[in-house]
Amino acid sequence: MKKSLILVCLLFPGIAAAAPPTPIPGAQKVFREVYDLVAKEYVDKDLSDDAIWTGAIQGTLDRLVQADGQKINTLLSPAELEELQTGISGAVSGVGIIIHEVEGMVFIREVLPRGPAAGAGLLAGDRIVSIGGRSVRGLAQPEVLSAIRGPSGTTVDLVVQRDTDERKVPLTRQTIEVDSAFGAMVGRVA
């Protein structure tokens, strides 16, 4: 009965999400048994050892919360970690745009001042259709970023759509200084 309950909680995590479970004596041994059962018996799709262990790590991190219930940790993939480190490093070699994806389409969310994209007249709201002749439809955001970024001094061609106008825009990548924090005076205190 214990194995069934544990498997139900693992396969249907919403059932046990209300409160952390009471610690199980010998939990490490029980985890190994559950791991073996899932690895052998899970029928919906093949799970690699890495997928099972990644889920275990994420589950562990999800249990670490602050007093107000806010999560304090998350597991990042290598690509997500690299993107985070790039974002806070203060400099990136690219064309000076921040993008976002909406329903499989890639849009420019912001054009950074003094970057190649600003110099070429690109605007927030422009849709990126292709990069270097390759359609962006269906590409994940990390793939799009990787295609746009590259060594400073190299060129990348973007096809950009604004309203119904579509145009090819060659851009020379450069090192862009990215502010990870900024401030402004809002008003005077009397």
Secondary structure, DSSP 8 states (H G I E B T S, - for coil): -HHHHHHHHHHSGGGG-SS-----TTHHHHHHHHHHHHHHH--SS---HHHHHHHHHHHHHHT-B-TTS-B------HHHHHHHHHHHHSEEEE-SEEEEEETTEEEEEEE-TTSHHHHTT--TT-EEEEETTEE-TT--HHHHHHHH--STT-EEEEEEEETTEEEEEEEE-EEEE--S----------
